[in-house]
Amino acid sequence: MASSLTDKLSRLVKEMRGQARITESNVTDMLREVRMALLEADVALPVVRDFIARVKDKALGQEVLGSLSPGQALVGIVNQELAATMGDGISDINLAAQPPAVILMAGLQGAGKTTTTAKLAKHLIEKRRKKVLTVSGDVYRPAAIEQLKTVTAQAGAEWFPSTPDQKPVAIGLAALDYARKHFFDVLLVDTAGRLAIDEALMLEIKALHAALNPVETLFVVDAMQGQDAVNTARAFKEALPLTGIILTKTDGDSRGGAALSVRQVTGAPIKFAGTSEKIDGLEVFDAQRHAGRILGMGDILALVEQVTAGVDMAAAQKLAAKVKSGASFDLNDFLGQIQQMKQMGGLSSLMDKLPAAMAAKAGQVDMVRAEKDIKRKEGIIHSMTPLERSKPDLIKATRKRRIATGAGVQVQDVNRMLKEFEQMQDMMKKMKGGGMMKMMKRMGGMKGMPRMPF
């Protein structure tokens, strides 16, 4: 997210760290560059002015600690004020209400409300252990109701049926009655959107809000909208008592202005950020950590959380026990390692959380090509028989041709994959007798994740 803003600010961070002392001159020069970076990122002008004024005020009155250089102190101030602009900390969902707690999802068409509703359902089920019901009040957009039904099933929640000929308020009240009678903890209400703000949309969502009295009214906004997101947020804030914001498409090529603007414009905290199109691509928004990402410092905590969440610990321990016993590492195990990587969200998702300097070095690798290579390896192994996977030595020329045809690749691709498998097999042999367990202990949360040879 916000790659251009990150590039500019991380370059400024390097320059600032080299400053020998804080002066009005170098603070002014630095803030001029920061102002331009923020405006180019489509941050709202009032937000930029307020941000610059706060940084300047704190920088010129800053007492530098002995362990910090003036440049480091300036970086700290910018980081602190970026976090404060976005909300400073974490603001989780409020479920302190007599069940079912109603959560109303608001926003324009195309912002990703329906998918985000399902993502939030999955989050509440897995992280908060809640029984969740979803319902669609969007009776205008073709297939909106069916879309919610599909993504709700993927999230593991229950869906309440509605039809385009019903009124949204009637749908919401019927779903609420059903949720009460069937002891649901949370009711998520997906609402209709428009391509732009209009009076009919606002009257409808106001009526729905009055009828359901939600404990949370969440504004779903597309992070790629920039300045338009701010105008939309302001309009919804005037119509509804917003309690939180969900930023979607933060993994896209956005300029980042929405994240820095909507909090200050609406006064509502950013509660979640959509990080991918997958049903589990939703993370609790932490302003401090997000500020670090924008400044090119990365988010190592989020990286560790993503890796550990994607690792199948039972499978990792089973593989460790197998290698320790001296049993051969086969192609089934190799396939398992490839699938672990996919469960972690893929290489590009991991790259997004690395510090800028590390990401730049890793960026020399063609990520699109690397992702395709992983899928190609998976396809090749799936084209093998169970016997070939467990006994790779059987795979000779004739079998290689058949496997290549089945996977839609060249024989050279099969040879390359087998060579990489042999390299990992050799590495596993060296870990026989407990070496792998020692490696897993050193790696902490990233157990069961030997380096994938690409």
Protein Blocks (a to p, Z undefined) as FASTA:
>chain_A
ZZlmmmmmmmmmmmmmmpmbdcfklmmmmmmmmmmmmmmnopafklmmmmmmmmmmmmmm
pccdfkbcfklmmmmmmmmmmmmmnnopaddddfbbcdddddddeddehilmmmmmmmmm
mmmmmmnopacddddfbfkbghklmmmmmmmmmnopacddddfkbcfklmmmmmmmmmmm
nopabdcddddddfbdcfklmmmmmmmmmmnopabdcddddfklmmmmmmmmmmmmmmpc
cfbdcdehklbccehlmmmmmmmmnopacfbdcfbfbfklcccddfklmmmmmnonopfk
lmmmmmmmmpcfklmmmmmmmmmnopacdfklmmmmmmmmmmnnpjklmmmmpcfklmmm
mmmpcfklmmmmmmmmmmmmmmpcfklmmmmmlmcfklmmmmmmmnopafklmmmmmmmm
mmmmmmmmmmgghlmmmmmmmnommgoiacddZZ
